[in-house]
Each structure stands twice: as C-alpha cells, then as structure tokens.
C-alpha cells in the first residue's frame, strides 16, 4: 500500500491529526513512567526483610519516670530473662527499633579512614546482643556473632565506639566492592570498629521508599540501648500461632508492671502487621497510578475511535468511489489501519522523547532509578496494538458501506 495518499489525506485534517498525535505522546510519556513507578513500588513492598517475619512480634515498652540508667539496664536484663522463659518463645532481645518500623534506628556514618573528607557511607544501626541474630532469624554469610562480654550499655546521647560490628552484605559490598569487608576496620563517629560478621540480609527500620538506597545497609551494634523513654523487645516464637505466646509474654512482663507502661492497643505488633502498615502508602500509590494509567489508555483509545468514526463519516464519498473502482473490503480495512499506524507512530516518536525527559526529572526530584530500556518499546507496542484495536470498528464499518449508498449520501 502506498503511504503518500494517506499522508496527503492526513494533511487535510491537521488539527485533528496533531491532537491525536499529542494524546498518544502524552499517554506514552505518562503511562510508561507511571507504570514503571508502580512496578518499582511493588518490587519495593514485596522485598523480604531477611528475617523470620512469620514468627516475630514486637513489644514496645515505655519506662515510668524516675529511673536511672542502672535501673533501666537491670530492668532490660530481667525482662529478657523472663521473656526467654515463656513457653513458645524461641529467643528475644532488646533494641531501639525493628525492621519496617517506619522510623527509629540509629543513622550511622561509616568511614574508611579517620580523616575521610568525603561523605561517610550512611547506614541504619540496631542495638543488639548475642541473641539478636537468632531472634531475627537472619543468617551470617561470613564471620561470627557477638560474644556476651562484648555487649555494653549505652544511652541515647552516648557515642558508640564498639570494638566490633556486624553489617549486612549490601553495606559491605558498598564499602569494600572487592569483597574484603570481613576483618576490615571502619570508623564510626566515636572511633574505629572491626567488621566481625556479615549478614546475608537485614532490612532497615525505614520502610519509606525515599530511603531506598540505604534500607538494606544495616549495622548491628553490640549494645543494650538504655533510653529513659522506653525500649522495644523483639521476640521470636516457635510457631505461627502467636496470640497465646503474646498473651503469656505480656503477663510475664506485667509481673513487674510498676516499672513500665505497655499500650494495650499499640504496644504489641507482629512483623507481618508492621509490613502491612508501613507499606500501605506504597500499595495505595501503586493502585491509584494503575487506575489512572488505565483511564488514560482508555481515553486515548476513545479518542482514536472517535476520530476514526468522524473521518469515516466525512469520507463516505471517497470510500464509495474507491469501492466502485474495485477496492475490496480488505483494501479499505488496510487503509484505515495504515493511517492509524502512522498517527500512533508519530505520537510514539514524540512520546519516547517526553517519557525520557520525564524519567530524568523524576530521577532528579525523587529517588527513582533510570527506566530500563525495554519499558518504552513495550509501551510503544501496547499503544500500536491499542490503536489498531480502536480503529478496527470504524474501519470495518467503512469497509461495509455499499458503493452506491456511499455516493448517494453525499
């Protein structure tokens, strides 16, 4: 089929053609970036924490006023001993935060040299003891666990200077890309520390996607965190039926209820519930953007159908003459499909440029990765298919118009 007559016909309908081209371009630019964001959100919220999520619950314990650091340290030791004796509890430890808390954690900068002038590698630190790895259900990829004598007590304003720390493989690879992190020395704000262990994986306490670049760069510090405001107890059970274990754990803590406050509604949460709560925004954004992308695609398809139907009604005489001269139904169908292919193709060329520029803008404003090369070709293919489907009805109607009827109606 010669394309010159089609291009000439489009030239006589410049405004309508340009409007559809722009609509296709904007649809490709917006929908491709929106669906890419949806995909990144789903990837973000589906990542495992690296822990035994199904068997972990958290108790947020608040201390009553008037307790000094020594009393808080004694309380934590006593509470942990009681929790580990509860039937169904596998292990427990105390910290200031937990994975997917939505906050908390200790921002910690790791330097390779004490006089390093460049920005340190930012990570999220958890206070932990020798029971933390077993409680979380995480595994050591290399190195060893903390020893009991290495655990110290620190307050919220104390400088952390542990002799050894355990970091995740993600943080280790960023600090030492050659794989030599184990046994190396890094520098915390208060002094040097040796990397004695490397965890396979452990997610940070921030679930928000704005900290995506560091949310798997976690550090375990050998310490009991003596915050006068409170502490969180992480407890791992032997079975997924955690309600009776939670009730027994709370009962064990309430035997010394004079020193603490535990909110009956907000004081206990399972790690699975924390995941549902903290990824609610990601799920809502993904759903909303999916709906908006679908509506945009439907609007584009509707525009193509409307324009094609209008052009069919405007060119009934032309169609009738072509039929009288021997054009078959297939010829008419191919004409309109080729015409649509050219229009959508023009929109795709412009849309690819707009989509690329939009992605660069999103990368600059938000912490969004570069769009993979295959996204735009897939979006272009989808729009071409959408255009062909949308024009099929009007083209089929045009092809069925009898030559005599078409000429007389003009």
MOJOGI-V325669 format. One record per residue. N is the residue number from 1. RES is the residue in three letters. SS is DSSP state (H for helix, E for strand, L for the rest). PHI is phi in whole degrees, -180 to 180 (none if undefined). Layout:
BEGIN
n=N res=RES ss=SS phi=PHI
n=N res=RES ss=SS phi=PHI
END
This chain:
BEGIN
n=1 res=UNK ss=L phi=none
n=2 res=UNK ss=L phi=-78
n=3 res=UNK ss=L phi=-90
n=4 res=UNK ss=H phi=-61
n=5 res=UNK ss=H phi=-62
n=6 res=UNK ss=H phi=-67
n=7 res=UNK ss=H phi=-62
n=8 res=UNK ss=H phi=-63
n=9 res=UNK ss=H phi=-64
n=10 res=UNK ss=H phi=-65
n=11 res=UNK ss=H phi=-64
n=12 res=UNK ss=L phi=-84
n=13 res=UNK ss=L phi=-130
n=14 res=UNK ss=H phi=-61
n=15 res=UNK ss=H phi=-64
n=16 res=UNK ss=H phi=-63
n=17 res=UNK ss=H phi=-64
n=18 res=UNK ss=H phi=-63
n=19 res=UNK ss=H phi=-62
n=20 res=UNK ss=H phi=-69
n=21 res=UNK ss=H phi=-60
n=22 res=UNK ss=H phi=-65
n=23 res=UNK ss=H phi=-64
n=24 res=UNK ss=H phi=-64
n=25 res=UNK ss=H phi=-63
n=26 res=UNK ss=H phi=-65
n=27 res=UNK ss=H phi=-62
n=28 res=UNK ss=H phi=-64
n=29 res=UNK ss=H phi=-65
n=30 res=UNK ss=H phi=-76
n=31 res=UNK ss=H phi=-66
n=32 res=UNK ss=H phi=-65
n=33 res=UNK ss=H phi=-70
n=34 res=UNK ss=H phi=-65
n=35 res=UNK ss=H phi=-69
n=36 res=UNK ss=H phi=-66
n=37 res=UNK ss=H phi=-64
n=38 res=UNK ss=H phi=-59
n=39 res=UNK ss=H phi=-63
n=40 res=UNK ss=H phi=-66
n=41 res=UNK ss=H phi=-65
n=42 res=UNK ss=H phi=-65
n=43 res=UNK ss=H phi=-64
n=44 res=UNK ss=H phi=-63
n=45 res=UNK ss=H phi=-80
n=46 res=UNK ss=H phi=-96
n=47 res=UNK ss=L phi=-67
n=48 res=UNK ss=L phi=-73
n=49 res=UNK ss=L phi=-79
n=50 res=UNK ss=L phi=89
n=51 res=UNK ss=L phi=-107
n=52 res=UNK ss=L phi=-85
n=53 res=UNK ss=H phi=-56
n=54 res=UNK ss=H phi=-69
n=55 res=UNK ss=H phi=-123
n=56 res=UNK ss=E phi=-119
n=57 res=UNK ss=E phi=-131
n=58 res=UNK ss=E phi=-125
n=59 res=UNK ss=E phi=-113
n=60 res=UNK ss=E phi=-94
n=61 res=UNK ss=E phi=-106
n=62 res=UNK ss=E phi=-106
n=63 res=UNK ss=E phi=-86
n=64 res=UNK ss=L phi=-74
n=65 res=UNK ss=L phi=-64
n=66 res=UNK ss=L phi=95
n=67 res=UNK ss=L phi=-103
n=68 res=UNK ss=L phi=-88
n=69 res=UNK ss=H phi=-62
n=70 res=UNK ss=H phi=-64
n=71 res=UNK ss=H phi=-66
n=72 res=UNK ss=H phi=-64
n=73 res=UNK ss=H phi=-61
n=74 res=UNK ss=H phi=-64
n=75 res=UNK ss=H phi=-61
n=76 res=UNK ss=H phi=-64
n=77 res=UNK ss=H phi=-60
n=78 res=UNK ss=H phi=-66
n=79 res=UNK ss=H phi=-63
n=80 res=UNK ss=H phi=-65
n=81 res=UNK ss=H phi=-62
n=82 res=UNK ss=H phi=-69
n=83 res=UNK ss=H phi=-64
n=84 res=UNK ss=H phi=-71
n=85 res=UNK ss=L phi=-95
n=86 res=UNK ss=L phi=-69
n=87 res=UNK ss=L phi=-59
n=88 res=UNK ss=L phi=94
n=89 res=UNK ss=E phi=-89
n=90 res=UNK ss=E phi=-85
n=91 res=UNK ss=E phi=-166
n=92 res=UNK ss=E phi=-158
n=93 res=UNK ss=E phi=-153
n=94 res=UNK ss=E phi=-109
n=95 res=UNK ss=E phi=-158
n=96 res=UNK ss=L phi=-98
n=97 res=UNK ss=L phi=-159
n=98 res=UNK ss=L phi=-148
n=99 res=UNK ss=L phi=-57
n=100 res=UNK ss=L phi=65
n=101 res=UNK ss=L phi=-67
n=102 res=UNK ss=L phi=93
n=103 res=UNK ss=L phi=174
n=104 res=UNK ss=L phi=71
n=105 res=UNK ss=L phi=75
n=106 res=UNK ss=E phi=-112
n=107 res=UNK ss=E phi=-61
n=108 res=UNK ss=E phi=-136
n=109 res=UNK ss=E phi=-94
n=110 res=UNK ss=E phi=-111
n=111 res=UNK ss=E phi=-110
n=112 res=UNK ss=L phi=-91
n=113 res=UNK ss=L phi=-136
n=114 res=UNK ss=L phi=-63
n=115 res=UNK ss=L phi=-103
n=116 res=UNK ss=L phi=-61
n=117 res=UNK ss=L phi=-93
n=118 res=UNK ss=L phi=-75
n=119 res=UNK ss=L phi=-63
n=120 res=UNK ss=L phi=-69
n=121 res=UNK ss=E phi=-74
n=122 res=UNK ss=E phi=-79
n=123 res=UNK ss=E phi=-146
n=124 res=UNK ss=E phi=-114
n=125 res=UNK ss=E phi=-102
n=126 res=UNK ss=E phi=-114
n=127 res=UNK ss=E phi=-71
n=128 res=UNK ss=E phi=-150
n=129 res=UNK ss=L phi=-127
n=130 res=UNK ss=L phi=-71
n=131 res=UNK ss=L phi=-94
n=132 res=UNK ss=H phi=-64
n=133 res=UNK ss=H phi=-63
n=134 res=UNK ss=H phi=-69
n=135 res=UNK ss=H phi=-63
n=136 res=UNK ss=H phi=-75
n=137 res=UNK ss=L phi=74
n=138 res=UNK ss=L phi=-96
n=139 res=UNK ss=L phi=-125
n=140 res=UNK ss=E phi=-85
n=141 res=UNK ss=E phi=-80
n=142 res=UNK ss=E phi=-163
n=143 res=UNK ss=E phi=84
n=144 res=UNK ss=L phi=-135
n=145 res=UNK ss=L phi=-85
n=146 res=UNK ss=L phi=-68
n=147 res=UNK ss=L phi=-100
n=148 res=UNK ss=H phi=-54
n=149 res=UNK ss=H phi=-71
n=150 res=UNK ss=H phi=-86
n=151 res=UNK ss=L phi=-82
n=152 res=UNK ss=E phi=-118
n=153 res=UNK ss=E phi=-104
n=154 res=UNK ss=E phi=-132
n=155 res=UNK ss=L phi=-98
n=156 res=UNK ss=L phi=-65
n=157 res=UNK ss=L phi=-111
n=158 res=UNK ss=L phi=-81
n=159 res=UNK ss=L phi=-81
n=160 res=UNK ss=L phi=-87
n=161 res=UNK ss=L phi=-138
n=162 res=UNK ss=L phi=-73
n=163 res=UNK ss=L phi=-69
n=164 res=UNK ss=E phi=-142
n=165 res=UNK ss=E phi=-135
n=166 res=UNK ss=E phi=-118
n=167 res=UNK ss=E phi=-125
n=168 res=UNK ss=E phi=-78
n=169 res=UNK ss=H phi=-62
n=170 res=UNK ss=H phi=-61
n=171 res=UNK ss=H phi=-66
n=172 res=UNK ss=H phi=-62
n=173 res=UNK ss=H phi=-68
n=174 res=UNK ss=H phi=-76
n=175 res=UNK ss=H phi=-76
n=176 res=UNK ss=L phi=-132
n=177 res=UNK ss=L phi=-59
n=178 res=UNK ss=L phi=-82
n=179 res=UNK ss=L phi=83
n=180 res=UNK ss=L phi=-105
n=181 res=UNK ss=L phi=-69
n=182 res=UNK ss=L phi=-61
n=183 res=UNK ss=L phi=86
n=184 res=UNK ss=L phi=-82
n=185 res=UNK ss=E phi=-102
n=186 res=UNK ss=E phi=-121
n=187 res=UNK ss=E phi=-117
n=188 res=UNK ss=E phi=-86
n=189 res=UNK ss=L phi=-56
n=190 res=UNK ss=L phi=-98
n=191 res=UNK ss=E phi=150
n=192 res=UNK ss=E phi=-78
n=193 res=UNK ss=E phi=-148
n=194 res=UNK ss=E phi=-96
n=195 res=UNK ss=E phi=-79
n=196 res=UNK ss=E phi=-99
n=197 res=UNK ss=E phi=-155
n=198 res=UNK ss=E phi=-127
n=199 res=UNK ss=E phi=-85
n=200 res=UNK ss=L phi=-61
n=201 res=UNK ss=L phi=-168
n=202 res=UNK ss=L phi=-163
n=203 res=UNK ss=L phi=-78
n=204 res=UNK ss=L phi=-76
n=205 res=UNK ss=L phi=-84
n=206 res=UNK ss=L phi=-95
n=207 res=UNK ss=L phi=-88
n=208 res=UNK ss=L phi=-63
n=209 res=UNK ss=H phi=-71
n=210 res=UNK ss=H phi=-74
n=211 res=UNK ss=H phi=-116
n=212 res=UNK ss=L phi=-60
n=213 res=UNK ss=L phi=-72
n=214 res=UNK ss=L phi=-122
n=215 res=UNK ss=L phi=-75
n=216 res=UNK ss=L phi=-116
n=217 res=UNK ss=L phi=-99
n=218 res=UNK ss=E phi=-109
n=219 res=UNK ss=E phi=-133
n=220 res=UNK ss=E phi=-99
n=221 res=UNK ss=E phi=-107
n=222 res=UNK ss=E phi=-74
n=223 res=UNK ss=E phi=-161
n=224 res=UNK ss=E phi=-102
n=225 res=UNK ss=E phi=-90
n=226 res=UNK ss=L phi=-98
n=227 res=UNK ss=L phi=-86
n=228 res=UNK ss=L phi=-65
n=229 res=UNK ss=L phi=-76
n=230 res=UNK ss=E phi=160
n=231 res=UNK ss=E phi=-150
n=232 res=UNK ss=E phi=-111
n=233 res=UNK ss=E phi=-105
n=234 res=UNK ss=E phi=-98
n=235 res=UNK ss=E phi=-128
n=236 res=UNK ss=E phi=-111
n=237 res=UNK ss=E phi=-103
n=238 res=UNK ss=L phi=-84
n=239 res=UNK ss=L phi=-132
n=240 res=UNK ss=L phi=-77
n=241 res=UNK ss=L phi=-78
n=242 res=UNK ss=L phi=-92
n=243 res=UNK ss=H phi=-57
n=244 res=UNK ss=H phi=-65
n=245 res=UNK ss=H phi=-71
n=246 res=UNK ss=H phi=-61
n=247 res=UNK ss=H phi=-61
n=248 res=UNK ss=H phi=-67
n=249 res=UNK ss=H phi=-66
n=250 res=UNK ss=H phi=-64
n=251 res=UNK ss=H phi=-63
n=252 res=UNK ss=H phi=-64
n=253 res=UNK ss=H phi=-74
n=254 res=UNK ss=H phi=-72
n=255 res=UNK ss=L phi=-64
n=256 res=UNK ss=L phi=-122
n=257 res=UNK ss=H phi=-71
n=258 res=UNK ss=H phi=-69
n=259 res=UNK ss=H phi=-101
n=260 res=UNK ss=E phi=-143
n=261 res=UNK ss=E phi=-133
n=262 res=UNK ss=L phi=-128
n=263 res=UNK ss=L phi=-62
n=264 res=UNK ss=L phi=-65
n=265 res=UNK ss=L phi=-102
n=266 res=UNK ss=L phi=-104
n=267 res=UNK ss=L phi=-80
n=268 res=UNK ss=E phi=-130
n=269 res=UNK ss=E phi=-149
n=270 res=UNK ss=E phi=-85
n=271 res=UNK ss=H phi=-68
n=272 res=UNK ss=H phi=-67
n=273 res=UNK ss=H phi=-67
n=274 res=UNK ss=H phi=-62
n=275 res=UNK ss=H phi=-62
n=276 res=UNK ss=H phi=-62
n=277 res=UNK ss=H phi=-68
n=278 res=UNK ss=H phi=-81
n=279 res=UNK ss=L phi=-102
n=280 res=UNK ss=H phi=-61
n=281 res=UNK ss=H phi=-65
n=282 res=UNK ss=H phi=-61
n=283 res=UNK ss=H phi=-65
n=284 res=UNK ss=H phi=-65
n=285 res=UNK ss=H phi=-64
n=286 res=UNK ss=H phi=-63
n=287 res=UNK ss=H phi=-66
n=288 res=UNK ss=H phi=-64
n=289 res=UNK ss=H phi=-69
n=290 res=UNK ss=H phi=-65
n=291 res=UNK ss=H phi=-65
n=292 res=UNK ss=H phi=-64
n=293 res=UNK ss=H phi=-65
n=294 res=UNK ss=H phi=-63
n=295 res=UNK ss=H phi=-65
n=296 res=UNK ss=H phi=-65
n=297 res=UNK ss=H phi=-64
n=298 res=UNK ss=H phi=-65
n=299 res=UNK ss=H phi=-65
n=300 res=UNK ss=H phi=-64
n=301 res=UNK ss=H phi=-62
n=302 res=UNK ss=H phi=-64
n=303 res=UNK ss=H phi=-64
n=304 res=UNK ss=H phi=-66
n=305 res=UNK ss=H phi=-62
n=306 res=UNK ss=H phi=-63
n=307 res=UNK ss=H phi=-66
n=308 res=UNK ss=H phi=-64
n=309 res=UNK ss=H phi=-64
n=310 res=UNK ss=H phi=-64
n=311 res=UNK ss=H phi=-67
n=312 res=UNK ss=H phi=-62
n=313 res=UNK ss=H phi=-67
n=314 res=UNK ss=H phi=-76
n=315 res=UNK ss=L phi=-117
n=316 res=UNK ss=H phi=-62
n=317 res=UNK ss=H phi=-66
n=318 res=UNK ss=H phi=-61
n=319 res=UNK ss=H phi=-64
n=320 res=UNK ss=H phi=-63
n=321 res=UNK ss=H phi=-64
n=322 res=UNK ss=H phi=-64
n=323 res=UNK ss=H phi=-65
n=324 res=UNK ss=H phi=-65
n=325 res=UNK ss=L phi=-84
n=326 res=UNK ss=L phi=110
n=327 res=UNK ss=L phi=-67
n=328 res=UNK ss=L phi=-88
n=329 res=UNK ss=H phi=-58
n=330 res=UNK ss=H phi=-62
n=331 res=UNK ss=H phi=-63
n=332 res=UNK ss=H phi=-65
n=333 res=UNK ss=H phi=-60
n=334 res=UNK ss=H phi=-64
n=335 res=UNK ss=H phi=-60
n=336 res=UNK ss=H phi=-69
n=337 res=UNK ss=H phi=-68
n=338 res=UNK ss=H phi=-66
n=339 res=UNK ss=H phi=-61
n=340 res=UNK ss=H phi=-64
n=341 res=UNK ss=H phi=-61
n=342 res=UNK ss=H phi=-67
n=343 res=UNK ss=H phi=-63
n=344 res=UNK ss=H phi=-64
n=345 res=UNK ss=H phi=-60
n=346 res=UNK ss=H phi=-62
n=347 res=UNK ss=H phi=-65
n=348 res=UNK ss=H phi=-68
n=349 res=UNK ss=H phi=-59
n=350 res=UNK ss=H phi=-70
n=351 res=UNK ss=H phi=-66
n=352 res=UNK ss=H phi=-61
n=353 res=UNK ss=H phi=-63
n=354 res=UNK ss=H phi=-64
n=355 res=UNK ss=H phi=-64
n=356 res=UNK ss=H phi=-63
n=357 res=UNK ss=H phi=-65
n=358 res=UNK ss=H phi=-64
n=359 res=UNK ss=H phi=-65
n=360 res=UNK ss=H phi=-62
n=361 res=UNK ss=H phi=-64
n=362 res=UNK ss=H phi=-66
n=363 res=UNK ss=H phi=-64
n=364 res=UNK ss=H phi=-77
n=365 res=UNK ss=H phi=-83
n=366 res=UNK ss=L phi=-117
n=367 res=UNK ss=L phi=-85
n=368 res=UNK ss=L phi=-111
n=369 res=UNK ss=L phi=-72
n=370 res=UNK ss=L phi=-67
n=371 res=UNK ss=L phi=-65
n=372 res=UNK ss=L phi=-61
n=373 res=UNK ss=H phi=-61
n=374 res=UNK ss=H phi=-80
n=375 res=UNK ss=H phi=-67
n=376 res=UNK ss=H phi=-67
n=377 res=UNK ss=H phi=-60
n=378 res=UNK ss=H phi=-66
n=379 res=UNK ss=H phi=-64
n=380 res=UNK ss=H phi=-64
n=381 res=UNK ss=H phi=-61
n=382 res=UNK ss=H phi=-62
n=383 res=UNK ss=H phi=-69
n=384 res=UNK ss=H phi=-61
n=385 res=UNK ss=H phi=-65
n=386 res=UNK ss=H phi=-61
n=387 res=UNK ss=H phi=-64
n=388 res=UNK ss=H phi=-66
n=389 res=UNK ss=H phi=-68
n=390 res=UNK ss=H phi=-65
n=391 res=UNK ss=H phi=-85
n=392 res=UNK ss=H phi=-62
n=393 res=UNK ss=H phi=-63
n=394 res=UNK ss=H phi=-59
n=395 res=UNK ss=H phi=-66
n=396 res=UNK ss=H phi=-66
n=397 res=UNK ss=H phi=-63
n=398 res=UNK ss=H phi=-63
n=399 res=UNK ss=H phi=-69
n=400 res=UNK ss=L phi=-91
n=401 res=UNK ss=L phi=-71
n=402 res=UNK ss=L phi=-65
n=403 res=UNK ss=H phi=-55
n=404 res=UNK ss=H phi=-66
n=405 res=UNK ss=H phi=-62
n=406 res=UNK ss=H phi=-61
n=407 res=UNK ss=H phi=-71
n=408 res=UNK ss=H phi=-66
n=409 res=UNK ss=L phi=-70
n=410 res=UNK ss=L phi=-93
END
